């Protein structure tokens, strides 16, 4: 995507979708911390600096779709964020997109802004030739699950998890975990 977009039909007219820039990293890191909290609760990695560095590596990188939603009157202040990484299936060679993040601040029109972001990501993925998109979402994140369904995503796998005691320090705080599982 190479410029502002009005986004999805029926979306709030006061918001635009644009490519994320390094100037957006502080806001994006805040969204990533919130995604981690929603996804991992007490085990969330909440170090904004770590998220800042992780996302900085994706901005402008080929195959990475990194978009923000902004108010028309404040284009430098993101109110939403979406990230999709291009991947290649190692067995088939097919290109696909791995949905990493989607978050919107508590603002008026939040649902519509999320729809605008997802629509823009889908268009950018289509333009990049990605014919399959995957995304994880925490089982309790009903809002993101509904958004995925609204845009035609279907559940295809279920991840089962069990926690077992391990050696001291095995789950130490600060250990980097992916936040892609908790889009909201």
C-alpha positions in Angstrom: 0.0 0.0 0.0 1.5 3.3 -1.0 -0.6 6.0 0.5 -3.6 6.8 2.6 -6.7 4.8 1.9 -10.3 5.5 2.9 -10.5 1.8 3.8 -13.7 -0.3 3.9 -17.1 1.0 2.7 -19.1 2.4 5.6 -16.0 3.0 7.7 -15.6 6.2 9.7 -14.6 8.9 7.2 -12.3 10.6 9.7 -9.7 7.8 9.6 -7.1 6.7 7.0 -5.0 3.6 6.6 -1.3 4.2 5.7 2.0 2.3 5.8 3.6 2.3 9.2 6.8 4.3 9.6 9.6 4.5 12.2 7.8 7.5 13.7 4.9 5.2 14.6 7.0 2.7 16.6 6.2 3.9 20.1 2.5 3.6 19.4 2.9 0.3 17.7 5.0 -1.1 20.7 2.1 0.0 22.9 -0.4 -2.0 20.8 2.0 -5.0 20.8 2.2 -4.9 24.6 -1.6 -4.8 24.8 -1.9 -7.7 22.4 0.6 -9.7 24.5 -1.5 -9.0 27.7 -4.7 -10.1 26.0 -3.0 -13.2 24.6 -0.8 -14.3 27.5 -2.1 -12.7 30.7 0.4 -12.8 33.5 3.0 -14.4 31.2 2.9 -11.5 28.7 6.1 -9.9 27.6 5.3 -6.3 28.4 8.8 -4.8 27.6 7.8 -2.0 25.1 11.5 -1.7 24.1 11.6 -5.4 23.0 8.4 -5.0 21.0 9.8 -1.7 19.5 12.9 -3.5 18.3 11.0 -6.5 17.0 8.6 -4.4 14.9 11.3 -2.0 13.7 12.9 -4.9 11.9 9.7 -5.5 9.9 9.0 -1.9 8.7 9.7 -1.5 5.1 11.0 -5.1 4.7 9.9 -6.9 1.6 7.1 -9.3 2.3 6.0 -7.5 5.5 2.7 -5.6 5.4 2.7 -3.1 8.3 -0.2 -0.6 8.4 -1.6 1.9 10.8 -4.9 3.6 11.1 -4.8 7.4 11.8 -7.3 10.2 12.2 -7.3 12.5 9.2 -6.6 15.5 11.4 -3.7 13.7 13.3 -1.9 11.5 10.7 1.1 11.1 13.0 -0.9 9.5 15.8 -1.9 5.8 15.1 -5.1 4.6 16.6 -4.7 1.1 15.1 -2.1 -1.2 13.8 -2.0 -4.4 11.6 0.9 -6.6 10.6 1.0 -9.5 8.1 4.2 -11.3 7.2 4.7 -13.0 3.8 5.9 -16.6 4.0 6.6 -19.4 1.7 5.4 -23.0 2.3 8.5 -25.1 2.5 6.8 -28.1 0.9 4.8 -26.5 -1.9 6.6 -23.2 -2.5 3.3 -21.4 -2.3 3.3 -17.9 -0.9 1.0 -17.2 2.0 0.5 -14.5 4.7 0.9 -15.0 8.4 -1.3 -12.5 10.3 0.8 -11.3 13.2 -1.1 -8.4 14.8 -4.2 -6.3 14.7 -5.1 -3.8 17.4 -7.2 -0.7 17.7 -7.3 1.8 20.6 -10.5 2.5 22.6 -11.8 5.2 20.2 -15.1 5.9 18.6 -15.6 3.7 15.6 -13.2 1.1 16.9 -14.9 -1.8 15.2 -15.0 0.0 11.8 -11.4 0.9 12.1 -10.5 -2.7 12.7 -12.5 -3.6 9.6 -10.7 -0.9 7.6 -7.3 -2.3 8.8 -8.2 -5.9 7.9 -9.6 -4.9 4.5 -6.4 -3.0 3.7 -4.2 -5.9 4.8 -6.3 -8.3 2.6 -5.9 -5.9 -0.4 -2.2 -5.6 0.2 -1.8 -9.4 0.5 -3.8 -9.9 -2.7 -1.6 -7.3 -4.5 1.5 -9.3 -3.2 0.1 -12.5 -4.7 -0.7 -14.2 -1.4 -3.5 -16.7 -1.9 -3.8 -18.0 1.6 -3.7 -16.1 4.9 -3.4 -17.6 8.4 -3.8 -16.1 11.7 -3.9 -17.2 15.3 -6.1 -15.7 18.0 -6.5 -16.4 21.6 -9.6 -18.6 22.2 -11.1 -16.0 24.6 -10.6 -13.1 22.1 -14.2 -13.1 20.8 -13.9 -9.7 19.1 -11.0 -10.8 16.8 -12.5 -14.2 16.2 -15.7 -12.4 15.0 -13.7 -10.0 12.8 -11.9 -12.9 11.2 -15.2 -14.7 10.5 -16.7 -11.5 9.1 -13.9 -11.4 6.5 -14.2 -15.1 5.5 -11.6 -16.7 7.7 -12.4 -20.2 9.0 -11.0 -22.2 11.9 -8.9 -25.0 10.5 -6.7 -26.0 13.5 -7.0 -25.9 17.3 -3.9 -25.6 19.4 -4.1 -27.5 22.6 -1.9 -26.5 25.5 -1.0 -28.0 28.9 1.4 -26.4 31.4 3.7 -28.8 33.2 6.2 -28.0 36.0 9.7 -27.6 34.8 13.1 -26.6 36.0 13.4 -23.3 37.8 13.6 -20.4 35.4 12.2 -22.3 32.4 9.4 -19.7 32.0 11.4 -16.7 33.2 9.8 -13.3 32.8 11.2 -11.2 30.0 11.7 -14.2 27.7 10.5 -13.2 24.2 7.3 -14.7 23.1 5.4 -14.1 19.9 2.5 -11.7 20.2 1.0 -12.9 17.0 -1.4 -15.1 18.8 -3.4 -12.3 20.3 -4.7 -10.0 17.7 -7.7 -8.0 18.8 
